[in-house]
Amino acid sequence: MPLKANFLLKALPDAEYRALAPHLAMEKLDQHHVLYDIRDAVSKVYFATDAVISLVIPLSTGEVIETAMVGRDGVIGAAAALNGRLSLNRAIVQIGGHGLACAVDPLKAVLKDHPYIQSLLGSHEQALFAQAQQSAACNATHVIESRLARWLLRAADLHGGNELPLTQEYIAQMLGVRRTSVSLVAGTLQEAGMIRYSRGHIKLLDIPALQDTACECYQAVKLNYDALLHASNE
């Protein structure tokens, strides 16, 4: 898999990419693996290629609520190279795949000589914060059908394919709703021909219809990423 399968790395000018590339190592990221937990020291930064990673907040009840989702458009743990080493959430691999790992100390050294990379990572952290805010608003106001369509579209975008190895139970956990609610809504989407699901596997069949069903948050997150990452090029 090419190093530039990650969109952030692809956006780097040649000089910056050459400076960073020797410190990147491809790693297999297994589904459900926790990259780091809340208040863990972060020693590696991950540029996902086909893996999808959820940033979640665990609660004392045992529930976990997703605040953001990162895949081939972004990076996990970049804040450790910018202003600290502790994670403020749990990073768990939602869809297994691969990512390019870079140790924090070498990345910090590269940032000193290449401020453009630092600007790009800073813009990405802003985009993540905006995504978390959008998720909070979405969970508070939008119906489950729209939220599920938005979530499936986002996961497919980040994974790079329309077949998602995910259970309804896991999706319900990420959305902060009951599994029965997801089952009912998924059944409706399947009857409408938008998706096909079996145990532990969901295939998106009608992307335009899902986009029509999704709430505004799907496009809002994409627009925020485009705007912030484009600004770092200026």
N, C-alpha and C positions, 0 to 999 in steps of 0.2 A: 504494500500500500504506500503510495507516495506521501512524503512529508507534508506536501501542500494540500492534502485532502482536508485540512482544517482551514476554514475561511480566513481566520485571523492571520495565520501564517502566510496564506496566499496573498494577503493584502500588504505584506511587508515589502519594501523596496529591496533590491538585490543585496545591497551592502548590509542592511540590517538582518536580512535572512541568512546571509553567509556567516554573520557573527553569532547568530543564535543556533543555527543548525547543528554544529558539532556537540552541543550540549543536550540535544534531544534524543531520546531513546524510545522506540516503539514498545508499548506494553499491552498485554492482553488484560482487558477489564471484564471480569466475570459478573454476570447479573447478580444483583443483591449484595455485591461486595461494598463495604463501607470504606471509602477512601480516607475519611477522617470524620471525627465526631466533634460535638460542641466542646470548645476550649482545648481541643487537641493542638499540639504544636504541628504546624504544616511544614513538611520538609520537601515536598514535591509539588510542582504545578503541572496540571494536565491539560493538554490541548487535545480534545476529543476528535476522533476521525469518524468512526461510525457508531461508537458507544453513545448512549444518552444518560446523563447524570441528573438526578434530582437533588435539589437543596431543600432539606426538610427541617422542621422544628418538632422534636419529640416532646410530648406532654406527659405529665405524671400519670395520666390514665392509661398510658400505653399507646395512645394514638400518635400518629405523626402526620403533619400537615405540610404539603409542598408549598414552598414560597417561590421557587424558580426552577427552570429546567434548562440545562445546557447540553449542547451537542457539538456538531461540527462547525457551528458558527461562533464558538467561544472558547473559554478557558476556565478551569476550576482552580481556585487557590491563588490567583494572581495577587490578591491583597497582601499575601505574605511577603511578596517581593517589593511591595510598594510602601507599606507602613506597619507591618507587624507580622507575627508568625502564628497567631492563634486563630482557629476557625470559629466562627460565630454561629455555625449551623452544622448539620450532618450532611455529608455528601455521599450519596448512595447510588450505585450503578443501577439504573432503571432498565436499560436495554444493554446487554453485553455486547462487547466489540473491542475496539482498540483505541488507544490514545497515545500521544507523544508526551512523555514525562520529562521534566527538566527540574533538577535540584534547585532549591531556592537560592543558595549562595552564588552559583555560577550565573543564574539569571540576574541577580542584583548587580553583579559585576558588569554584565552586558548592558544593563540599563544605564549605568553611569556614562558609558561611551556612546550610547545610542538613545537619545531622548525621545526619538519618534516612537520607539517600542514602548517606552514608559507612558507616553501620551495615549497610545493605542490601548494599552492595558487599563489605564485610568478611565478611558471612555467606556470600555467594556464593563468595568465595575459600576459605572453610572447606569449602564443599560440593565445590569442585573438588579440594581436597586429599583429602577423604574419597573422592571418586570415583577418584583416582589410587591410593589405598591399596586400594580394592576391586578395581581392575583388576589390581594386583600379586597379590593373593590369588587372584583368578579364574584368571589365567594359570598360576599355579603348581599349582592343584588340580583344576580342572574340565575335563571332556572337551570336545573341540572342538565336538560337536553342540550342547551346552548353551551354550557360549560364542558360537557363531555365531548361535543363536536370540536370545540376549540382545543381541548387538551389532546385529542387524537391527531388533529392536524399539526399541532406544534410538535408532537412526538415524531410524527412521520417526517416532517421537515428536517428535524435534527438528526434523525437516523439515516435519512437518505433513501428511504424505501417505504412502501405502503403496507408492508406486512410487519406486524408488531407482536413479539412474543410476550404478551402481557395477560394476566388474569384479571377478571372483573373485580376480584377482591382487592388486588393491588391498586387498580385504578380508583376504586372507591376510597381507599385509604389516602391516596394522593389528593383527591378532591374533597376529602373530609365529609363524606356522606356514607350512608349504609350501602352494603353490597346489594341488597334487594332493590334499592333505588337505581343503581347502575344497571342491574339486570333488566329491569323494566324499560329503562330508556334505551339500552342497547338493543333490546328486542324491537322497539319501535323503529330505530334506525335500520335494523336489519330488514324489517318488513318493508321499509321504504326503499330498499336496495342500495343504501349508502355504505353499509359495511356487511361483512360476513364474519361470524365469530364461532369458534369452537373452544373447547377448554384450553386456556392458556395461549390462545392465538387469535388475533384480530386482523382482518384485512380490510383496508379502505378501498371501496369500489367506486364511489361517485364523489370525487373531490369537490366539484362545483356545488353539488347539493349540500355537502358537509359545510362548505364555506358559507352558504346561504343560511344554514342552521346555526352556525357558530355565533357567539356573541361578538361584540365589537372588539373585545380584548385580544382576539387572535391577530387582527390587523394592527391594533395599537402597539403590541409588543414588537411586531416586525418593523413598523415605522420608527419606533424608538431606537431599535438597533441600527437601522439604516441611517437615521439622522445623527446619532452620536458617533458612530464609527466613521461616517463620512466627514464629520467635523474634525476628527483627528487627522484627516488627510490635508486639511487646509492650513 
